Amino acid sequence: MQRYAELTGTLCRVLDIVSAICIAAMSFLVVANILMRAVFSRPLTGTMDLVNILMVLAISLGLAHCGLKNGHIAVDFFVERFSDRVRGIIGIMINGTAIIFWGAAVWFMAAYARSMMVSNLLAGTVSIPLYPVIFMAAFGILVLTMVIVIKLFDAVRMAVK
């Protein structure tokens, strides 16, 4: 389990860096588009398409690192009053449900990306194929699911103590 946790942590850090690069690229594109429009009266073609693609990547690739660092909103007001065993059981139920949900999301996103690949669907203005973006988003959510598996094992350990 230790090697799995290390691999997952490494993947989370790499995807978080890629997510940060996507955010920086979005900022650069928006500023460049504004300057091009203001100075030369010629905005950059396809800025909206590229920003939308980068936004999808920034969010989906950053989720796993957020989950690993517990950076999400958690409401533990009632749960923290229970014993470790009860909290572990609640964690098992929540994380088990989350694995099923996110696992299904990865499955359906990959199937959707495959259908987009077969139909050769392209982004509107810039004519970029969209299926690699959806595959990457599915991969980011797969890594989030891997993080939740770690949290499930932690909850099992807590419930068994």
N, C-alpha and C positions, 0 to 999 in steps of 0.2 A: 504494500500500500504506500510505502514511503517513496518508492520510485514513481508511482503513479502521481502522487501529490507533487513531486518535484517537476515531472513533465508538465503537469497541468499548470503549475506556477510559472514555468518558463514560457509556455504558450500564452498565458495571460499577459505576461510582461511584454512579449513581442507584439501581440495584438493591440495592447494598449499604446505602444509606440506608434504602430501603424494608424491607430485611431487618432492620435494626437497630430500626426502628419496630415491626415485628412482634414482635421479642423483648421490647421494652419493653411492648407491649400484652399479651403473654402474662404477663409478670410482674405487671402491674397487675391483670389478670383473676384470676390465682391468689390474689393477696393480697386483692383485694376479695371473692372467694368465701369465703376463710377468715374474714375479718372479718364478713361477713354471716352466715355459719354460726355463728360464736362469739357475736356480739353479739345478733343478732335471730333466731337459730335458723331462718333462711331463706336457704339458699345461692342463688347466682345460677343461674337456669335456663340450661342449655346451655353452661356453662363448658367442659366437656370438648370439646364439638363445636368451639367457637370456638378453644380452645387447640390442638386438632389441626389445624385449618385454618391458624392462624397459624404453627404449627411447620412445616408443609409449605412455606408461603411463605418463612419465614425461611431454611430450608435451601436450597431450590431457587434462590432469588433471590440468596443469598450465595455460591454456588459459583463464579460467574464471577469475582468480585473476588478470591476466594481463589486461583483459578487464575492470574489476571493477576499477582498479587503473589508467586506461588510459595509460598503459605502452606500447601500440602499437604505430606504426608510424602513425601519422595523418598529413595530408596536409591541413592546415587551412588558407593558405596564402590568397586565394580569399574569402573564406567563412567568415572570421573574419571581413571583411569590410562591410558586410551586416547588416541590422537591426536584432534585436532579433527575430522578426516575421519571416523574410525570413530564418534565420538560423534554427529556429524551424521547418519550413516546409521542409527544406533540411534534417534536422535530422530525421523527420518523414519518409521521402522517403528512406533514407539510412538505418535506423534501421528497418523499415518495410521489406525492401528487405532482410536485414541480417537475420531477424527472419525466413522468408520463406526459405532462403538458409540453415541456420544451423538447422532449424527444419526438413527439408528434409534430411539433412545429418544424424541427429540422427535417424530418421525413417529407413533409408536405412542401417545404420550401425547396428541397432538392428536386422533388418531382416537378414542381413548377418551373424551376430553372431548366430542367431537362426539356420540358415542353417548349420553353422559350428558345432553347438552343435548336430544337427541331424546326420550329417555325421561323427561326432567324429574326426574332423581334429586336428592333434597334431603337435607341433613344432618338427622340424626335428630330432635333436640329443637328446634332453632331454625328449621328449615325454610328454610335458606339453600340456593340452588342450588349444586351443587358444581362444575359445569363451568367457571365462570370461574376458580376456584382451580386447576383442572388446566391450563387454558390458560395461566395465569400461570406455573405451575411449568414448563410446556413452554417458555415464552418464556425463563425463567431458564436453562434447560439449553441453549436455542438460543444464548444469549449466551456460555455456557461453550464451546460448540462454536466460536463465532467466536474466542474466545481461543485455542483449540487450533489453529485455522488460522494464527494469528499465530505460534505456537510452531513449527508445521510449516515455515513460510517461514524462520524463524530457523535451524531445523535444516538446511534445504536450503542456505542461505547458508554454514553451517558446513561442510557436506559438500563444497561446491564449492570452497572456499578452497584 
